[in-house]
Amino acid sequence: MKDTKILPTVPIYGIPVSKLDMKETVSYLVQAVSARAPHQIITANPIMVMSALENPEYMNIMTSAELVVPDGTGVVWAAERCGNPVKERVAGFDLLHELLKTGESYHWRVYLLGSTQEVIQETARRLQMQYPAIIIAGFRDGYFGPAEDQEVVAEIVSTKPDLLFVARGADSQEPWIAKYKSQLAIPIMMGVGGSFDVISGKSRRAPKAFQKLRLEWLYRLLKEPTRYRRMLALPKFALKVLRDKEKVTKA
């Protein structure tokens, strides 16, 4: 359950985006693990917001999540533009690492789900080396269909994880977590997109210069030109925010 009294948010088209900075976000989630309170964490970006505006079911998933962090720079910009800024961008990739770093002190158990078998195995190996005090409770690739969902859920639950990271793409990972959230009942359940590809070494994250200029989206587009259709949502989002003005942050 959300507790809006202790979780300051700014509504971006009705989606409650957290105003906490990275340190506060991690502290909040440490409490969630301690209380064994199931939390779906969504790392919001403009593409996801536009999808939610076009799809009521996806909007319901985003508004029902226990924590929505401002991952995309466009979301950070929209909050600033509308006079209700968040403290900082909380990138999902960085949040994953901050949680694992913090989790070493508690010996948290982590389950990794998604990508190919080769990528997930290498991701598990590298994370265990980087954070030796965490426990990789289990992992499996993301190539399974609805008929196997219950088997996968049962497998995950049997490992008793504190954290579940799911890399199946924003169009499927968030709905999958939301659908099985009550059955999984894991304190932290977070979609991480292409993070496993970066961690495993299959792909590279945008250089620091692109990150500082808030141009990670451009770096990804240059690396993967086939993403251009998906990226069309970015200018649409920006134009919509500029046009809507005060409507953007109305709850």
C-alpha positions in Angstrom: 0.0 0.0 0.0 1.2 3.5 -0.7 1.6 6.0 2.1 1.3 9.4 0.4 1.9 11.1 3.7 5.6 10.0 3.7 6.1 9.8 0.0 6.1 13.3 -1.7 5.1 13.1 -5.3 4.3 15.3 -8.3 1.5 14.2 -10.6 2.6 14.0 -14.2 -0.7 13.5 -16.1 -2.0 11.8 -13.0 1.0 9.5 -12.5 2.4 10.1 -9.0 6.2 10.6 -9.6 8.3 10.5 -6.5 10.1 13.7 -5.5 12.7 11.8 -3.4 16.3 12.0 -4.4 18.4 8.8 -4.8 19.6 8.6 -1.2 16.0 9.1 0.1 14.6 6.6 -2.4 17.1 3.9 -1.2 16.3 4.7 2.4 12.6 4.4 1.7 13.1 1.0 0.1 15.3 -0.2 2.9 12.3 0.3 5.1 10.0 -1.5 2.6 12.3 -4.5 2.8 12.4 -4.4 6.6 8.6 -4.3 6.8 8.3 -7.0 4.0 5.9 -4.6 2.3 5.5 -5.5 -1.5 6.5 -2.6 -3.7 6.4 -2.3 -7.5 8.9 0.3 -8.5 8.4 1.8 -12.0 11.2 3.9 -13.6 9.1 6.4 -15.5 10.2 8.0 -18.8 8.2 10.0 -21.4 7.6 7.0 -23.6 5.9 5.2 -20.7 3.9 8.3 -19.8 2.7 8.6 -23.4 1.8 4.9 -23.5 -0.2 5.3 -20.3 -2.1 8.3 -21.8 -3.0 6.1 -24.8 -3.7 2.9 -22.8 -6.0 2.9 -19.7 -4.7 -0.4 -18.6 -1.1 0.8 -18.6 -2.2 4.0 -16.9 -3.8 1.9 -14.1 -0.5 -0.1 -13.7 1.5 3.1 -13.3 -0.9 4.8 -10.9 -1.2 1.6 -8.8 2.6 1.2 -8.4 3.9 1.8 -4.9 6.8 3.9 -6.2 7.3 5.7 -9.5 10.7 7.3 -9.9 11.7 9.9 -12.4 14.1 7.9 -14.6 13.7 9.8 -17.8 15.1 13.3 -18.2 11.9 14.3 -19.9 9.9 13.5 -16.8 12.3 15.6 -14.7 12.0 18.5 -17.2 8.2 18.3 -17.2 8.1 18.6 -13.4 10.5 21.6 -13.6 8.6 23.2 -16.4 5.4 23.0 -14.4 6.8 24.6 -11.3 6.8 21.4 -9.2 10.3 20.0 -9.6 11.6 16.7 -8.3 14.9 16.8 -6.4 16.9 14.9 -9.1 16.7 12.2 -11.7 16.6 8.7 -10.2 17.8 6.5 -13.0 16.7 2.9 -12.8 20.2 1.6 -13.7 21.8 3.6 -10.9 19.0 2.7 -8.5 19.6 -1.0 -9.1 23.3 -0.6 -8.2 22.5 1.6 -5.2 20.1 -1.0 -3.9 22.6 -3.8 -4.3 25.4 -1.8 -2.7 23.1 -1.1 0.3 21.8 -4.6 0.3 25.3 -6.0 1.0 24.9 -4.8 4.6 21.7 -6.8 5.0 22.7 -9.8 2.9 19.7 -9.3 0.7 18.5 -12.0 -1.6 18.1 -11.1 -5.2 16.4 -12.8 -8.1 17.1 -11.8 -11.7 14.6 -12.4 -14.5 14.8 -11.6 -18.1 17.0 -11.3 -21.3 18.7 -14.3 -22.8 20.2 -17.2 -20.9 23.7 -16.1 -21.8 23.1 -12.5 -20.7 21.3 -13.4 -17.4 24.1 -15.9 -16.5 26.8 -13.3 -17.1 24.8 -10.6 -15.3 24.4 -12.8 -12.2 28.1 -13.7 -12.3 29.2 -10.0 -12.5 26.8 -8.7 -9.9 27.9 -11.4 -7.5 31.5 -10.4 -8.0 30.8 -6.7 -7.6 28.6 -7.2 -4.6 29.9 -10.3 -2.9 27.8 -9.9 0.3 24.4 -10.0 -1.5 22.9 -13.4 -2.3 21.9 -14.1 -5.9 19.0 -16.3 -4.9 18.2 -17.3 -8.5 17.9 -16.2 -12.1 16.3 -17.3 -15.4 15.9 -15.9 -18.9 12.8 -14.0 -20.0 11.8 -16.3 -22.8 8.6 -17.8 -21.5 4.9 -17.3 -22.3 1.8 -16.9 -20.2 1.4 -20.7 -19.9 4.6 -20.8 -17.9 3.9 -17.8 -15.7 2.7 -19.7 -12.7 5.7 -22.0 -12.9 8.0 -19.0 -13.0 6.2 -17.2 -10.1 6.4 -20.3 -8.0 10.2 -20.7 -8.8 10.8 -17.1 -7.8 8.8 -17.3 -4.6 10.6 -20.5 -3.5 13.9 -18.6 -3.4 12.5 -16.0 -0.9 14.1 -12.9 -2.5 14.1 -9.4 -1.1 14.6 -7.9 -4.5 13.3 -9.0 -7.9 14.7 -7.3 -11.0 12.8 -7.9 -14.3 14.2 -7.1 -17.7 11.6 -7.9 -20.3 11.0 -4.5 -21.9 8.7 -1.7 -20.6 5.7 -2.9 -22.6 5.7 -6.3 -20.9 7.8 -6.2 -17.6 5.6 -3.6 -15.8 2.3 -5.4 -16.7 3.8 -8.8 -15.7 5.0 -7.5 -12.3 1.6 -5.8 -11.7 -0.3 -9.0 -12.6 1.6 -11.2 -10.2 2.5 -8.6 -7.6 0.3 -10.1 -4.9 1.5 -13.7 -5.5 5.1 -12.7 -5.6 4.8 -10.5 -2.5 8.4 -9.4 -2.8 9.5 -6.1 -1.0 11.1 -4.7 -4.1 9.9 -5.6 -7.6 11.4 -3.4 -10.4 11.5 -3.4 -14.1 15.1 -2.7 -15.4 14.7 -2.7 -19.2 18.1 -3.1 -20.8 20.2 -3.0 -17.6 21.2 -6.6 -17.8 22.6 -6.1 -21.3 24.8 -3.3 -20.0 25.9 -5.2 -16.8 26.7 -8.3 -18.8 28.8 -6.3 -21.2 26.6 -7.0 -24.2 26.0 -3.3 -24.6 27.3 0.0 -23.3 25.6 2.7 -21.3 25.7 6.2 -22.7 29.0 8.0 -21.8 29.0 10.5 -18.9 28.9 13.5 -21.3 25.6 12.3 -22.8 24.2 11.6 -19.3 25.1 15.1 -18.1 23.6 16.7 -21.1 20.4 14.6 -20.6 21.0 13.0 -24.0 21.1 9.3 -23.2 18.1 8.9 -25.5 20.2 10.3 -28.4 23.1 7.9 -27.7 20.7 4.9 -27.7 19.2 6.1 -31.0 22.6 6.5 -32.6 23.5 3.0 -31.5 20.1 1.5 -32.4 18.5 3.5 -35.3 15.7 1.0 -35.4 14.4 2.6 -32.1 13.4 5.7 -34.0 9.7 4.8 -34.1 9.7 4.4 -30.3 11.7 7.6 -29.8 9.0 9.6 -31.7 7.1 9.6 -28.3 9.8 12.0 -26.9 9.0 15.1 -29.1 5.3 14.3 -28.8 5.6 14.3 -25.0 7.6 17.6 -25.0 5.1 19.3 -27.2 2.2 18.0 -25.2 3.8 19.4 -21.9 4.4 22.8 -23.6 0.8 22.9 -24.9 -0.9 21.7 -21.7 1.1 23.9 -19.2 -0.8 23.8 -15.9 -2.8 20.7 -16.8 0.3 18.5 -16.6 0.6 18.4 -12.9 -3.0 18.4 -12.0 -3.8 15.3 -9.9 
